[in-house]
């Protein structure tokens, strides 16, 4: 890690221009050169060729999981390294690689003894999720989330009302998931190294929702009676109409019978925290 291309999205949850400049100061403290900078989404993500031409050996991403997903997919065949820095709201991918360390501590640790690893992902056609894929009627809440992100409250009530109705509508049909016989309101698919972890939520009355909420805050929501957890290698989206899916929080429409499977990235991610 000697020459950095720095990608930021200061519209993400916790990323700001001031924090981005502070990170650049840490790079300078370590003697790391800045080969280039990209402010996403205002500027296009760099290609692998552009990174190579600039002499960059590492891409540092200071953004949320959605922006990180877009950059990683664009650079899937690049031969350099990727350093994930927490700049979003949840920062699930950063936490899996670095624990709860802040960006400065991560940079120092990566420079001194960072380990290069590959990561599993969930795949559907050209789309990938490194953190997880969400399917089902509950994905309708993404429209309300985007309005809140943009600070646009006009239409928010309508979006919430629509999402609430969709959440309690007929659930999504999946084909090829052993043990899942009902239509779920929300299906969380997390990648594993040799399987997909599928957790299907079916909570259709206030008592079930309250129980699920308590299990969520207590830290073991998958054990809730409203959740069915199964493991599989691949499955298909059922039904006759396209369905909304969230890949690391970003919305994508999937056609009926789309195959959901898993895969593994190249060894390109710098990890500073021992795996669980």
BABA-971966 format. One line per 5 residues: number of its first residue (from 1); their letters; for each residue x, y, z of N, C-alpha, C. Coordinates in nm, 3 decimals, padded with zeros to 5 digits, always signed. Layout:
// BABA-971966
NUM> A> X,Y,Z,X,Y,Z,X,Y,Z ~ ...
END
This chain:
// BABA-971966
1> XXXXX> +00.086,-00.119,+00.000,+00.000,+00.000,+00.000,+00.088,+00.123,+00.000 ~ +00.105,+00.183,-00.120,+00.195,+00.297,-00.133,+00.129,+00.416,-00.203 ~ +00.045,+00.387,-00.301,-00.015,+00.495,-00.380,-00.166,+00.472,-00.384 ~ -00.243,+00.570,-00.333,-00.385,+00.554,-00.307,-00.470,+00.630,-00.409 ~ -00.577,+00.565,-00.455,-00.684,+00.638,-00.523,-00.799,+00.644,-00.424
6> XXXXX> -00.840,+00.765,-00.388,-00.935,+00.787,-00.279,-01.075,+00.813,-00.336 ~ -01.171,+00.725,-00.303,-01.310,+00.740,-00.348,-01.397,+00.772,-00.227 ~ -01.473,+00.880,-00.236,-01.560,+00.921,-00.126,-01.703,+00.940,-00.175 ~ -01.796,+00.929,-00.083,-01.935,+00.969,-00.106,-01.981,+01.040,+00.020 ~ -01.970,+01.173,+00.021,-02.001,+01.249,+00.142,-02.151,+01.267,+00.163
11> XXXXX> -02.232,+01.204,+00.075,-02.376,+01.198,+00.099,-02.413,+01.074,+00.178 ~ -02.313,+00.988,+00.204,-02.337,+00.868,+00.284,-02.358,+00.905,+00.430 ~ -02.395,+00.806,+00.510,-02.440,+00.829,+00.647,-02.350,+00.914,+00.734 ~ -02.222,+00.880,+00.747,-02.135,+00.952,+00.841,-02.017,+01.018,+00.771 ~ -02.010,+01.009,+00.639,-01.899,+01.069,+00.565,-01.923,+01.219,+00.545
16> XXXXX> -01.820,+01.298,+00.566,-01.826,+01.442,+00.542,-01.697,+01.485,+00.473 ~ -01.699,+01.604,+00.415,-01.579,+01.657,+00.351,-01.466,+01.674,+00.452 ~ -01.501,+01.719,+00.572,-01.398,+01.740,+00.675,-01.333,+01.608,+00.714 ~ -01.412,+01.503,+00.729,-01.357,+01.373,+00.764,-01.271,+01.318,+00.650 ~ -01.313,+01.343,+00.524,-01.233,+01.298,+00.411,-01.097,+01.365,+00.409
21> XXXXX> -01.094,+01.496,+00.441,-00.966,+01.565,+00.445,-00.879,+01.515,+00.560 ~ -00.943,+01.480,+00.672,-00.867,+01.424,+00.784,-00.804,+01.291,+00.747 ~ -00.876,+01.211,+00.668,-00.822,+01.083,+00.621,-00.702,+01.107,+00.528 ~ -00.712,+01.209,+00.442,-00.598,+01.241,+00.355,-00.476,+01.280,+00.437 ~ -00.499,+01.347,+00.550,-00.388,+01.384,+00.638,-00.322,+01.260,+00.696
26> XXXXX> -00.401,+01.157,+00.725,-00.344,+01.031,+00.776,-00.262,+00.963,+00.667 ~ -00.313,+00.967,+00.544,-00.235,+00.912,+00.432,-00.099,+00.981,+00.424 ~ -00.100,+01.114,+00.432,+00.025,+01.190,+00.425,+00.117,+01.156,+00.541 ~ +00.060,+01.138,+00.659,+00.139,+01.102,+00.778,+00.213,+00.971,+00.756 ~ +00.150,+00.879,+00.684,+00.211,+00.749,+00.655,+00.300,+00.751,+00.531
31> XXXXX> +00.308,+00.866,+00.466,+00.389,+00.875,+00.345,+00.324,+00.814,+00.223 ~ +00.191,+00.801,+00.227,+00.118,+00.742,+00.115,+00.078,+00.852,+00.017 ~ +00.109,+00.833,-00.110,+00.077,+00.931,-00.213,-00.067,+00.915,-00.260 ~ -00.131,+01.026,-00.297,-00.266,+01.024,-00.352,-00.255,+01.027,-00.505 ~ -00.290,+00.915,-00.567,-00.280,+00.906,-00.713,-00.398,+00.973,-00.781
36> XXXXX> -00.512,+00.981,-00.713,-00.630,+01.042,-00.769,-00.743,+01.039,-00.669 ~ -00.847,+01.119,-00.695,-00.963,+01.123,-00.607,-01.091,+01.121,-00.690 ~ -01.193,+01.057,-00.636,-01.324,+01.053,-00.701,-01.430,+01.084,-00.597 ~ -01.516,+01.181,-00.630,-01.631,+01.213,-00.545,-01.753,+01.152,-00.612 ~ -01.796,+01.038,-00.558,-01.909,+00.964,-00.616,-02.037,+01.007,-00.544
41> XXXXX> -02.150,+01.022,-00.615,-02.177,+00.988,-00.754,-02.159,+01.104,-00.851 ~ -02.110,+01.219,-00.803,-02.093,+01.334,-00.893,-01.991,+01.305,-01.002 ~ -01.893,+01.221,-00.971,-01.791,+01.183,-01.069,-01.797,+01.033,-01.093 ~ -01.764,+00.992,-01.214,-01.765,+00.850,-01.248,-01.656,+00.775,-01.171 ~ -01.685,+00.651,-01.139,-01.584,+00.567,-01.074,-01.468,+00.542,-01.170
46> XXXXX> -01.346,+00.533,-01.121,-01.232,+00.505,-01.209,-01.236,+00.362,-01.261 ~ -01.182,+00.342,-01.378,-01.167,+00.207,-01.433,-01.035,+00.148,-01.387 ~ -01.021,+00.019,-01.403,-00.895,-00.044,-01.369,-00.779,+00.013,-01.449 ~ -00.806,+00.045,-01.576,-00.701,+00.101,-01.661,-00.656,+00.239,-01.610 ~ -00.753,+00.319,-01.566,-00.719,+00.451,-01.514,-00.636,+00.440,-01.386
51> XXXXX> -00.670,+00.344,-01.303,-00.592,+00.323,-01.181,-00.449,+00.281,-01.213 ~ -00.436,+00.189,-01.308,-00.302,+00.142,-01.346,-00.220,+00.255,-01.408 ~ -00.285,+00.336,-01.492,-00.213,+00.447,-01.556,-00.164,+00.548,-01.453 ~ -00.240,+00.563,-01.344,-00.201,+00.658,-01.239,-00.102,+00.596,-01.141 ~ -00.074,+00.467,-01.155,+00.019,+00.400,-01.066,-00.039,+00.363,-00.931
56> XXXXX> -00.172,+00.366,-00.919,-00.236,+00.334,-00.791,-00.226,+00.185,-00.762 ~ -00.189,+00.149,-00.640,-00.189,+00.008,-00.601,-00.303,-00.025,-00.505 ~ -00.369,+00.081,-00.451,-00.477,+00.060,-00.355,-00.588,+00.162,-00.378 ~ -00.711,+00.116,-00.372,-00.828,+00.205,-00.372,-00.881,+00.211,-00.230 ~ -00.891,+00.331,-00.173,-00.950,+00.351,-00.041,-01.091,+00.404,-00.060
61> XXXXX> -01.188,+00.337,+00.000,-01.328,+00.372,-00.015,-01.383,+00.425,+00.118 ~ -01.421,+00.552,+00.120,-01.481,+00.614,+00.238,-01.625,+00.647,+00.203 ~ -01.715,+00.553,+00.231,-01.853,+00.566,+00.186,-01.937,+00.459,+00.255 ~ -02.065,+00.452,+00.218,-02.154,+00.351,+00.270,-02.148,+00.223,+00.189 ~ -02.221,+00.122,+00.235,-02.215,-00.009,+00.173,-02.260,-00.007,+00.027
66> XXXXX> -02.358,+00.079,-00.008,-02.405,+00.085,-00.146,-02.299,+00.135,-00.242 ~ -02.231,+00.243,-00.204,-02.123,+00.297,-00.288,-02.007,+00.199,-00.297 ~ -01.975,+00.137,-00.185,-01.869,+00.036,-00.185,-01.902,-00.076,-00.281 ~ -02.028,-00.121,-00.278,-02.072,-00.228,-00.369,-02.049,-00.186,-00.514 ~ -02.091,-00.064,-00.550,-02.077,-00.016,-00.688,-01.930,-00.014,-00.731
71> XXXXX> -01.842,+00.033,-00.643,-01.700,+00.041,-00.676,-01.637,-00.097,-00.689 ~ -01.671,-00.186,-00.597,-01.614,-00.320,-00.600,-01.659,-00.395,-00.725 ~ -01.786,-00.380,-00.763,-01.834,-00.446,-00.885,-01.763,-00.391,-01.007 ~ -01.740,-00.259,-01.010,-01.673,-00.198,-01.124,-01.527,-00.241,-01.134 ~ -01.465,-00.274,-01.020,-01.323,-00.309,-01.017,-01.300,-00.458,-00.989
76> XXXXX> -01.400,-00.539,-01.020,-01.394,-00.682,-00.985,-01.273,-00.753,-01.044 ~ -01.226,-00.709,-01.161,-01.114,-00.776,-01.227,-00.981,-00.702,-01.209 ~ -00.985,-00.592,-01.137,-00.862,-00.516,-01.113,-00.770,-00.594,-01.021 ~ -00.639,-00.580,-01.038,-00.542,-00.659,-00.963,-00.486,-00.587,-00.841 ~ -00.538,-00.469,-00.809,-00.489,-00.397,-00.692,-00.563,-00.434,-00.565
81> XXXXX> -00.541,-00.354,-00.461,-00.602,-00.378,-00.329,-00.713,-00.276,-00.302 ~ -00.807,-00.314,-00.216,-00.917,-00.225,-00.177,-00.920,-00.215,-00.025 ~ -00.920,-00.090,+00.023,-00.928,-00.062,+00.166,-01.063,+00.003,+00.196 ~ -01.144,-00.065,+00.276,-01.277,-00.016,+00.311,-01.268,+00.065,+00.441 ~ -01.316,+00.190,+00.436,-01.320,+00.276,+00.553,-01.466,+00.308,+00.586
86> XXXXX> -01.505,+00.304,+00.714,-01.646,+00.324,+00.749,-01.692,+00.468,+00.727 ~ -01.785,+00.485,+00.632,-01.837,+00.619,+00.603,-01.987,+00.620,+00.583 ~ -02.053,+00.505,+00.611,-02.197,+00.497,+00.594,-02.271,+00.499,+00.725 ~ -02.392,+00.444,+00.724,-02.473,+00.438,+00.845,-02.448,+00.309,+00.921 ~ -02.458,+00.196,+00.852,-02.440,+00.066,+00.916,-02.294,+00.020,+00.914
91> XXXXX> -02.225,+00.044,+00.802,-02.083,+00.007,+00.788,-02.059,-00.141,+00.816 ~ -02.148,-00.226,+00.767,-02.139,-00.369,+00.798,-02.015,-00.432,+00.736 ~ -01.983,-00.393,+00.615,-01.865,-00.452,+00.550,-01.737,-00.406,+00.619 ~ -01.729,-00.278,+00.653,-01.611,-00.227,+00.723,-01.593,-00.297,+00.857 ~ -01.703,-00.320,+00.928,-01.694,-00.387,+01.058,-01.647,-00.531,+01.044
96> XXXXX> -01.687,-00.598,+00.935,-01.644,-00.736,+00.916,-01.495,-00.745,+00.888 ~ -01.437,-00.638,+00.835,-01.295,-00.637,+00.800,-01.208,-00.573,+00.908 ~ -01.265,-00.478,+00.983,-01.183,-00.400,+01.075,-01.242,-00.386,+01.216 ~ -01.350,-00.457,+01.245,-01.414,-00.438,+01.375,-01.471,-00.297,+01.385 ~ -01.461,-00.237,+01.502,-01.517,-00.103,+01.524,-01.412,+00.007,+01.517
101> XXXXX> -01.299,-00.021,+01.456,-01.191,+00.077,+01.448,-01.232,+00.197,+01.363 ~ -01.176,+00.315,+01.394,-01.205,+00.434,+01.315,-01.112,+00.437,+01.194 ~ -01.141,+00.526,+01.094,-01.060,+00.527,+00.971,-00.910,+00.543,+00.994 ~ -00.871,+00.632,+01.086,-00.726,+00.653,+01.108,-00.660,+00.526,+01.159 ~ -00.723,+00.458,+01.255,-00.666,+00.335,+01.309,-00.659,+00.227,+01.202
106> XXXXX> -00.761,+00.222,+01.115,-00.763,+00.122,+01.008,-00.648,+00.145,+00.912 ~ -00.624,+00.270,+00.875,-00.516,+00.300,+00.781,-00.381,+00.259,+00.839 ~ -00.355,+00.294,+00.963,-00.228,+00.258,+01.027,-00.212,+00.106,+01.033 ~ -00.319,+00.036,+01.072,-00.312,-00.110,+01.085,-00.294,-00.176,+00.948 ~ -00.362,-00.124,+00.846,-00.350,-00.182,+00.711,-00.209,-00.162,+00.657
111> XXXXX> -00.150,-00.046,+00.685,-00.014,-00.019,+00.638,+00.087,-00.110,+00.706 ~ +00.067,-00.135,+00.834,+00.165,-00.211,+00.910,+00.153,-00.362,+00.891 ~ +00.031,-00.414,+00.893,+00.017,-00.560,+00.883,-00.118,-00.603,+00.826 ~ -00.169,-00.528,+00.730,-00.296,-00.565,+00.668,-00.287,-00.697,+00.593 ~ -00.389,-00.778,+00.605,-00.396,-00.907,+00.537,-00.488,-00.894,+00.415
116> XXXXX> -00.448,-00.949,+00.303,-00.528,-00.942,+00.181,-00.617,-01.067,+00.173 ~ -00.748,-01.045,+00.164,-00.843,-01.157,+00.165,-00.945,-01.141,+00.053 ~ -01.013,-01.250,+00.023,-01.128,-01.247,-00.067,-01.255,-01.246,+00.017 ~ -01.366,-01.208,-00.042,-01.493,-01.203,+00.029,-01.602,-01.276,-00.051 ~ -01.694,-01.341,+00.018,-01.806,-01.404,-00.051,-01.910,-01.298,-00.088
121> XXXXX> -01.992,-01.330,-00.187,-02.099,-01.238,-00.225,-02.222,-01.317,-00.271 ~ -02.336,-01.250,-00.268,-02.460,-01.302,-00.325,-02.471,-01.246,-00.466 ~ -02.508,-01.329,-00.562,-02.509,-01.287,-00.702,-02.642,-01.318,-00.768 ~ -02.689,-01.223,-00.848,-02.808,-01.242,-00.931,-02.783,-01.172,-01.063 ~ -02.749,-01.249,-01.166,-02.712,-01.188,-01.294,-02.586,-01.105,-01.278
126> XXXXX> -02.592,-00.978,-01.318,-02.474,-00.890,-01.308,-02.466,-00.819,-01.174 ~ -02.562,-00.844,-01.086,-02.567,-00.774,-00.958,-02.508,-00.860,-00.846 ~ -02.437,-00.793,-00.755,-02.375,-00.863,-00.642,-02.401,-00.788,-00.512 ~ -02.404,-00.863,-00.403,-02.417,-00.804,-00.270,-02.309,-00.863,-00.181 ~ -02.225,-00.777,-00.125,-02.120,-00.822,-00.035,-02.170,-00.832,+00.109
131> XXXXX> -02.264,-00.746,+00.145,-02.322,-00.749,+00.279,-02.445,-00.837,+00.281 ~ -02.537,-00.815,+00.187,-02.656,-00.898,+00.184,-02.758,-00.849,+00.084 ~ -02.847,-00.939,+00.049,-02.957,-00.915,-00.044,-03.088,-00.922,+00.033 ~ -03.179,-00.827,+00.008,-03.311,-00.829,+00.070,-03.416,-00.842,-00.040 ~ -03.508,-00.935,-00.020,-03.619,-00.958,-00.112,-03.751,-00.950,-00.036
136> XXXXX> -03.860,-00.933,-00.110,-03.991,-00.938,-00.046,-04.059,-00.802,-00.040 ~ -04.188,-00.799,-00.002,-04.265,-00.675,+00.003,-04.203,-00.566,+00.090 ~ -04.131,-00.604,+00.194,-04.072,-00.504,+00.284,-03.968,-00.416,+00.215 ~ -03.922,-00.457,+00.096,-03.827,-00.373,+00.023,-03.889,-00.241,-00.020 ~ -04.023,-00.231,-00.016,-04.090,-00.107,-00.054,-04.050,+00.009,+00.036
141> XXXXX> -03.998,-00.020,+00.155,-03.955,+00.087,+00.245,-03.837,+00.164,+00.191 ~ -03.770,+00.114,+00.087,-03.655,+00.183,+00.033,-03.693,+00.320,-00.023 ~ -03.817,+00.333,-00.074,-03.859,+00.461,-00.131,-03.870,+00.568,-00.022 ~ -03.923,+00.530,+00.094,-03.928,+00.624,+00.207,-03.787,+00.658,+00.254 ~ -03.699,+00.558,+00.256,-03.562,+00.582,+00.301,-03.491,+00.684,+00.212
146> XXXXX> -03.511,+00.672,+00.080,-03.444,+00.764,-00.012,-03.494,+00.907,+00.005 ~ -03.623,+00.924,+00.032,-03.675,+01.058,+00.055,-03.613,+01.120,+00.179 ~ -03.598,+01.040,+00.285,-03.537,+01.089,+00.408,-03.391,+01.124,+00.383 ~ -03.320,+01.039,+00.309,-03.178,+01.065,+00.279,-03.161,+01.199,+00.208 ~ -03.253,+01.229,+00.115,-03.243,+01.351,+00.035,-03.298,+01.472,+00.108
151> XXXXX> -03.359,+01.450,+00.226,-03.420,+01.560,+00.298,-03.546,+01.611,+00.231 ~ -03.608,+01.526,+00.148,-03.730,+01.562,+00.077,-03.848,+01.495,+00.146 ~ -03.925,+01.572,+00.219,-04.034,+01.513,+00.296,-04.168,+01.520,+00.224 ~ -04.170,+01.587,+00.111,-04.290,+01.586,+00.029,-04.308,+01.446,-00.029 ~ -04.420,+01.386,-00.004,-04.447,+01.251,-00.053,-04.403,+01.142,+00.043
156> XXXXX> -04.340,+01.180,+00.157,-04.292,+01.080,+00.251,-04.408,+01.001,+00.312 ~ -04.515,+01.073,+00.350,-04.630,+01.005,+00.408,-04.689,+00.903,+00.313 ~ -04.697,+00.940,+00.185,-04.749,+00.848,+00.084,-04.658,+00.727,+00.068 ~ -04.526,+00.750,+00.072,-04.431,+00.640,+00.058,-04.440,+00.544,+00.176 ~ -04.455,+00.600,+00.298,-04.467,+00.516,+00.417,-04.597,+00.435,+00.412
161> XXXXX> -04.705,+00.500,+00.371,-04.834,+00.430,+00.362,-04.827,+00.315,+00.262 ~ -04.763,+00.341,+00.147,-04.748,+00.236,+00.045,-04.664,+00.121,+00.098 ~ -04.553,+00.153,+00.165,-04.465,+00.049,+00.218,-04.536,-00.034,+00.324 ~ -04.617,+00.031,+00.408,-04.690,-00.041,+00.513,-04.788,-00.139,+00.451 ~ -04.861,-00.094,+00.348,-04.957,-00.184,+00.281,-04.884,-00.300,+00.215
166> XXXXX> -04.772,-00.271,+00.149,-04.697,-00.376,+00.080,-04.641,-00.477,+00.180 ~ -04.598,-00.430,+00.296,-04.539,-00.519,+00.395,-04.637,-00.626,+00.438 ~ -04.765,-00.591,+00.445,-04.866,-00.687,+00.490,-04.944,-00.749,+00.375 ~ -04.889,-00.734,+00.254,-04.950,-00.800,+00.139,-04.897,-00.943,+00.126 ~ -04.937,-01.008,+00.021,-04.890,-01.144,-00.003,-04.738,-01.143,-00.021
171> XXXXX> -04.670,-01.234,+00.043,-04.524,-01.233,+00.043,-04.463,-01.283,-00.086 ~ -04.330,-01.288,-00.089,-04.257,-01.329,-00.207,-04.245,-01.482,-00.214 ~ -04.249,-01.533,-00.334,-04.234,-01.677,-00.357,-04.091,-01.707,-00.401 ~ -04.029,-01.803,-00.334,-03.895,-01.847,-00.371,-03.898,-01.995,-00.407 ~ -03.818,-02.033,-00.503,-03.814,-02.171,-00.551,-03.677,-02.230,-00.520
176> XXXXX> -03.676,-02.345,-00.456,-03.550,-02.414,-00.431,-03.488,-02.383,-00.297 ~ -03.567,-02.328,-00.202,-03.517,-02.304,-00.068,-03.575,-02.411,+00.024 ~ -03.497,-02.511,+00.063,-03.550,-02.620,+00.144,-03.600,-02.572,+00.280 ~ -03.720,-02.617,+00.317,-03.776,-02.581,+00.447,-03.853,-02.451,+00.448 ~ -03.852,-02.376,+00.339,-03.927,-02.252,+00.332,-04.053,-02.277,+00.249
181> XXXXX> -04.165,-02.295,+00.317,-04.289,-02.332,+00.249,-04.386,-02.215,+00.237 ~ -04.363,-02.105,+00.310,-04.456,-01.994,+00.307,-04.398,-01.878,+00.227 ~ -04.483,-01.782,+00.199,-04.440,-01.659,+00.132,-04.399,-01.558,+00.239 ~ -04.276,-01.513,+00.233,-04.223,-01.426,+00.338,-04.241,-01.279,+00.303 ~ -04.253,-01.197,+00.407,-04.260,-01.052,+00.387,-04.123,-00.995,+00.352
186> XXXXX> -04.021,-01.050,+00.412,-03.885,-01.006,+00.385,-03.791,-01.126,+00.393 ~ -03.699,-01.133,+00.300,-03.601,-01.242,+00.298,-03.462,-01.178,+00.295 ~ -03.382,-01.208,+00.396,-03.245,-01.159,+00.405,-03.150,-01.270,+00.361 ~ -03.071,-01.243,+00.259,-02.978,-01.343,+00.207,-02.836,-01.291,+00.230 ~ -02.761,-01.363,+00.313,-02.624,-01.324,+00.343,-02.527,-01.424,+00.283
191> XXXXX> -02.414,-01.375,+00.229,-02.319,-01.465,+00.164,-02.234,-01.541,+00.264 ~ -02.206,-01.667,+00.232,-02.111,-01.747,+00.307,-02.008,-01.802,+00.211 ~ -01.902,-01.861,+00.262,-01.797,-01.910,+00.174,-01.838,-02.035,+00.096 ~ -01.937,-02.109,+00.145,-01.981,-02.227,+00.071,-02.133,-02.241,+00.071 ~ -02.206,-02.135,+00.108,-02.352,-02.142,+00.111,-02.411,-02.002,+00.119
196> XXXXX> -02.542,-01.994,+00.103,-02.618,-01.872,+00.127,-02.697,-01.890,+00.255 ~ -02.694,-01.790,+00.341,-02.770,-01.791,+00.466,-02.899,-01.715,+00.440 ~ -03.011,-01.786,+00.438,-03.141,-01.727,+00.403,-03.227,-01.718,+00.529 ~ -03.268,-01.598,+00.566,-03.355,-01.577,+00.682,-03.483,-01.510,+00.632 ~ -03.594,-01.582,+00.642,-03.723,-01.534,+00.592,-03.810,-01.488,+00.708
201> XXXXX> -03.863,-01.367,+00.698,-03.945,-01.307,+00.804,-04.092,-01.313,+00.764 ~ -04.177,-01.365,+00.856,-04.321,-01.368,+00.835,-04.388,-01.328,+00.967 ~ -04.414,-01.197,+00.981,-04.476,-01.144,+01.104,-04.596,-01.061,+01.062 ~ -04.715,-01.120,+01.066,-04.833,-01.056,+01.007,-04.932,-01.000,+01.107 ~ -04.901,-01.005,+01.234,-04.986,-00.940,+01.332,-04.898,-00.862,+01.429
206> XXXXX> -04.957,-00.772,+01.505,-04.879,-00.684,+01.591,-04.804,-00.761,+01.699 ~ -04.860,-00.871,+01.746,-04.791,-00.951,+01.847,-04.662,-01.009,+01.790 ~ -04.670,-01.063,+01.667,-04.551,-01.119,+01.604,-04.449,-01.011,+01.574 ~ -04.496,-00.893,+01.532,-04.404,-00.784,+01.502,-04.333,-00.738,+01.630 ~ -04.408,-00.728,+01.740,-04.348,-00.687,+01.867,-04.243,-00.788,+01.913
211> XXXXX> -04.275,-00.918,+01.898,-04.179,-01.021,+01.938,-04.054,-01.016,+01.852 ~ -04.073,-00.993,+01.721,-03.958,-00.983,+01.631,-03.874,-00.861,+01.668 ~ -03.942,-00.749,+01.699,-03.868,-00.629,+01.738,-03.785,-00.649,+01.863 ~ -03.841,-00.720,+01.962,-03.764,-00.746,+02.084,-03.645,-00.836,+02.054 ~ -03.665,-00.940,+01.972,-03.555,-01.028,+01.936,-03.447,-00.951,+01.859
216> XXXXX> -03.490,-00.851,+01.780,-03.395,-00.770,+01.704,-03.305,-00.691,+01.798 ~ -03.367,-00.618,+01.893,-03.287,-00.533,+01.981,-03.207,-00.616,+02.081 ~ -03.252,-00.738,+02.109,-03.178,-00.822,+02.204,-03.063,-00.896,+02.137 ~ -03.055,-00.885,+02.002,-02.937,-00.935,+01.932,-02.950,-01.070,+01.867 ~ -03.065,-01.138,+01.881,-03.078,-01.272,+01.822,-03.211,-01.281,+01.747
221> XXXXX> -03.229,-01.187,+01.650,-03.357,-01.181,+01.580,-03.381,-01.303,+01.492 ~ -03.274,-01.370,+01.444,-03.291,-01.488,+01.359,-03.357,-01.602,+01.437 ~ -03.342,-01.601,+01.570,-03.404,-01.704,+01.653,-03.552,-01.678,+01.678 ~ -03.603,-01.565,+01.633,-03.744,-01.533,+01.654,-03.835,-01.635,+01.587 ~ -03.954,-01.656,+01.646,-04.051,-01.749,+01.588,-04.100,-01.700,+01.452
226> XXXXX> -04.087,-01.569,+01.425,-04.131,-01.514,+01.297,-04.027,-01.533,+01.187 ~ -03.911,-01.589,+01.222,-03.802,-01.603,+01.125,-03.771,-01.749,+01.100 ~ -03.761,-01.784,+00.970,-03.717,-01.918,+00.930,-03.579,-01.904,+00.868 ~ -03.480,-01.971,+00.925,-03.343,-01.963,+00.873,-03.305,-02.095,+00.809 ~ -03.259,-02.089,+00.685,-03.215,-02.208,+00.614,-03.086,-02.175,+00.538
231> XXXXX> -03.017,-02.280,+00.494,-02.894,-02.264,+00.417,-02.910,-02.336,+00.284 ~ -02.863,-02.273,+00.179,-02.873,-02.333,+00.047,-02.761,-02.278,-00.040 ~ -02.739,-02.341,-00.155,-02.634,-02.295,-00.246,-02.689,-02.202,-00.353 ~ -02.817,-02.221,-00.388,-02.879,-02.137,-00.491,-03.030,-02.155,-00.487 ~ -03.104,-02.056,-00.538,-03.248,-02.066,-00.548,-03.297,-01.969,-00.654
236> XXXXX> -03.426,-01.973,-00.683,-03.484,-01.887,-00.786,-03.593,-01.798,-00.727 ~ -03.609,-01.680,-00.787,-03.721,-01.594,-00.755,-03.844,-01.649,-00.825 ~ -03.953,-01.670,-00.751,-04.076,-01.722,-00.810,-04.167,-01.611,-00.858 ~ -04.291,-01.648,-00.892,-04.389,-01.552,-00.939,-04.380,-01.524,-01.087 ~ -04.466,-01.433,-01.132,-04.474,-01.401,-01.275,-04.435,-01.258,-01.307
241> XXXXX> -04.407,-01.177,-01.205,-04.375,-01.037,-01.226,-04.237,-01.006,-01.169 ~ -04.173,-00.903,-01.223,-04.045,-00.860,-01.163,-04.063,-00.819,-01.018 ~ -03.959,-00.839,-00.937,-03.965,-00.806,-00.795,-03.852,-00.710,-00.761 ~ -03.877,-00.628,-00.660,-03.776,-00.534,-00.614,-03.680,-00.605,-00.519 ~ -03.552,-00.585,-00.539,-03.449,-00.644,-00.453,-03.352,-00.533,-00.412
246> XXXXX> -03.294,-00.547,-00.294,-03.197,-00.451,-00.245,-03.062,-00.520,-00.232 ~ -02.966,-00.478,-00.314,-02.830,-00.531,-00.309,-02.745,-00.433,-00.227 ~ -02.708,-00.474,-00.106,-02.637,-00.386,-00.014,-02.711,-00.253,+00.001 ~ -02.844,-00.262,+00.002,-02.929,-00.145,+00.024,-02.969,-00.071,-00.101 ~ -02.914,-00.107,-00.218,-02.945,-00.036,-00.341,-03.050,-00.113,-00.421
251> XXXXX> -03.157,-00.044,-00.470,-03.268,-00.113,-00.536,-03.238,-00.159,-00.678 ~ -03.283,-00.281,-00.709,-03.269,-00.342,-00.842,-03.396,-00.424,-00.867 ~ -03.448,-00.421,-00.989,-03.562,-00.506,-01.026,-03.509,-00.637,-01.084 ~ -03.561,-00.750,-01.031,-03.521,-00.882,-01.078,-03.637,-00.949,-01.150 ~ -03.607,-01.012,-01.262,-03.708,-01.083,-01.338,-03.748,-01.212,-01.269
256> XXXXX> -03.870,-01.262,-01.298,-03.910,-01.393,-01.243,-03.811,-01.501,-01.284 ~ -03.791,-01.596,-01.197,-03.701,-01.711,-01.215,-03.554,-01.673,-01.216 ~ -03.522,-01.549,-01.178,-03.381,-01.512,-01.165,-03.312,-01.605,-01.065 ~ -03.192,-01.651,-01.101,-03.116,-01.739,-01.013,-03.036,-01.657,-00.913 ~ -03.050,-01.690,-00.785,-02.970,-01.629,-00.679,-02.867,-01.731,-00.634
261> XXXXX> -02.741,-01.696,-00.644,-02.635,-01.789,-00.606,-02.524,-01.712,-00.534 ~ -02.415,-01.780,-00.507,-02.303,-01.718,-00.436,-02.175,-01.725,-00.516 ~ -02.078,-01.649,-00.474,-01.948,-01.649,-00.540,-01.843,-01.591,-00.447 ~ -01.724,-01.576,-00.499,-01.610,-01.529,-00.420,-01.530,-01.427,-00.501 ~ -01.495,-01.315,-00.441,-01.416,-01.215,-00.509,-01.270,-01.261,-00.521
266> XXXXX> -01.192,-01.186,-00.595,-01.048,-01.205,-00.594,-00.993,-01.166,-00.457 ~ -00.873,-01.206,-00.426,-00.808,-01.162,-00.303,-00.762,-01.018,-00.323 ~ -00.839,-00.924,-00.270,-00.813,-00.783,-00.296,-00.847,-00.691,-00.178 ~ -00.913,-00.743,-00.074,-00.956,-00.659,+00.038,-00.854,-00.664,+00.152 ~ -00.819,-00.548,+00.202,-00.729,-00.540,+00.316,-00.810,-00.559,+00.445
271> XXXXX> -00.771,-00.657,+00.525,-00.838,-00.684,+00.652,-00.740,-00.660,+00.765 ~ -00.787,-00.593,+00.870,-00.701,-00.563,+00.985,-00.753,-00.625,+01.113 ~ -00.873,-00.685,+01.106,-00.938,-00.742,+01.224,-00.950,-00.892,+01.207 ~ -00.909,-00.972,+01.305,-00.919,-01.118,+01.289,-01.062,-01.162,+01.264 ~ -01.085,-01.259,+01.174,-01.221,-01.304,+01.146,-01.284,-01.369,+01.268
276> X> -01.419,-01.359,+01.275,-01.491,-01.419,+01.387,-01.479,-01.571,+01.379
END
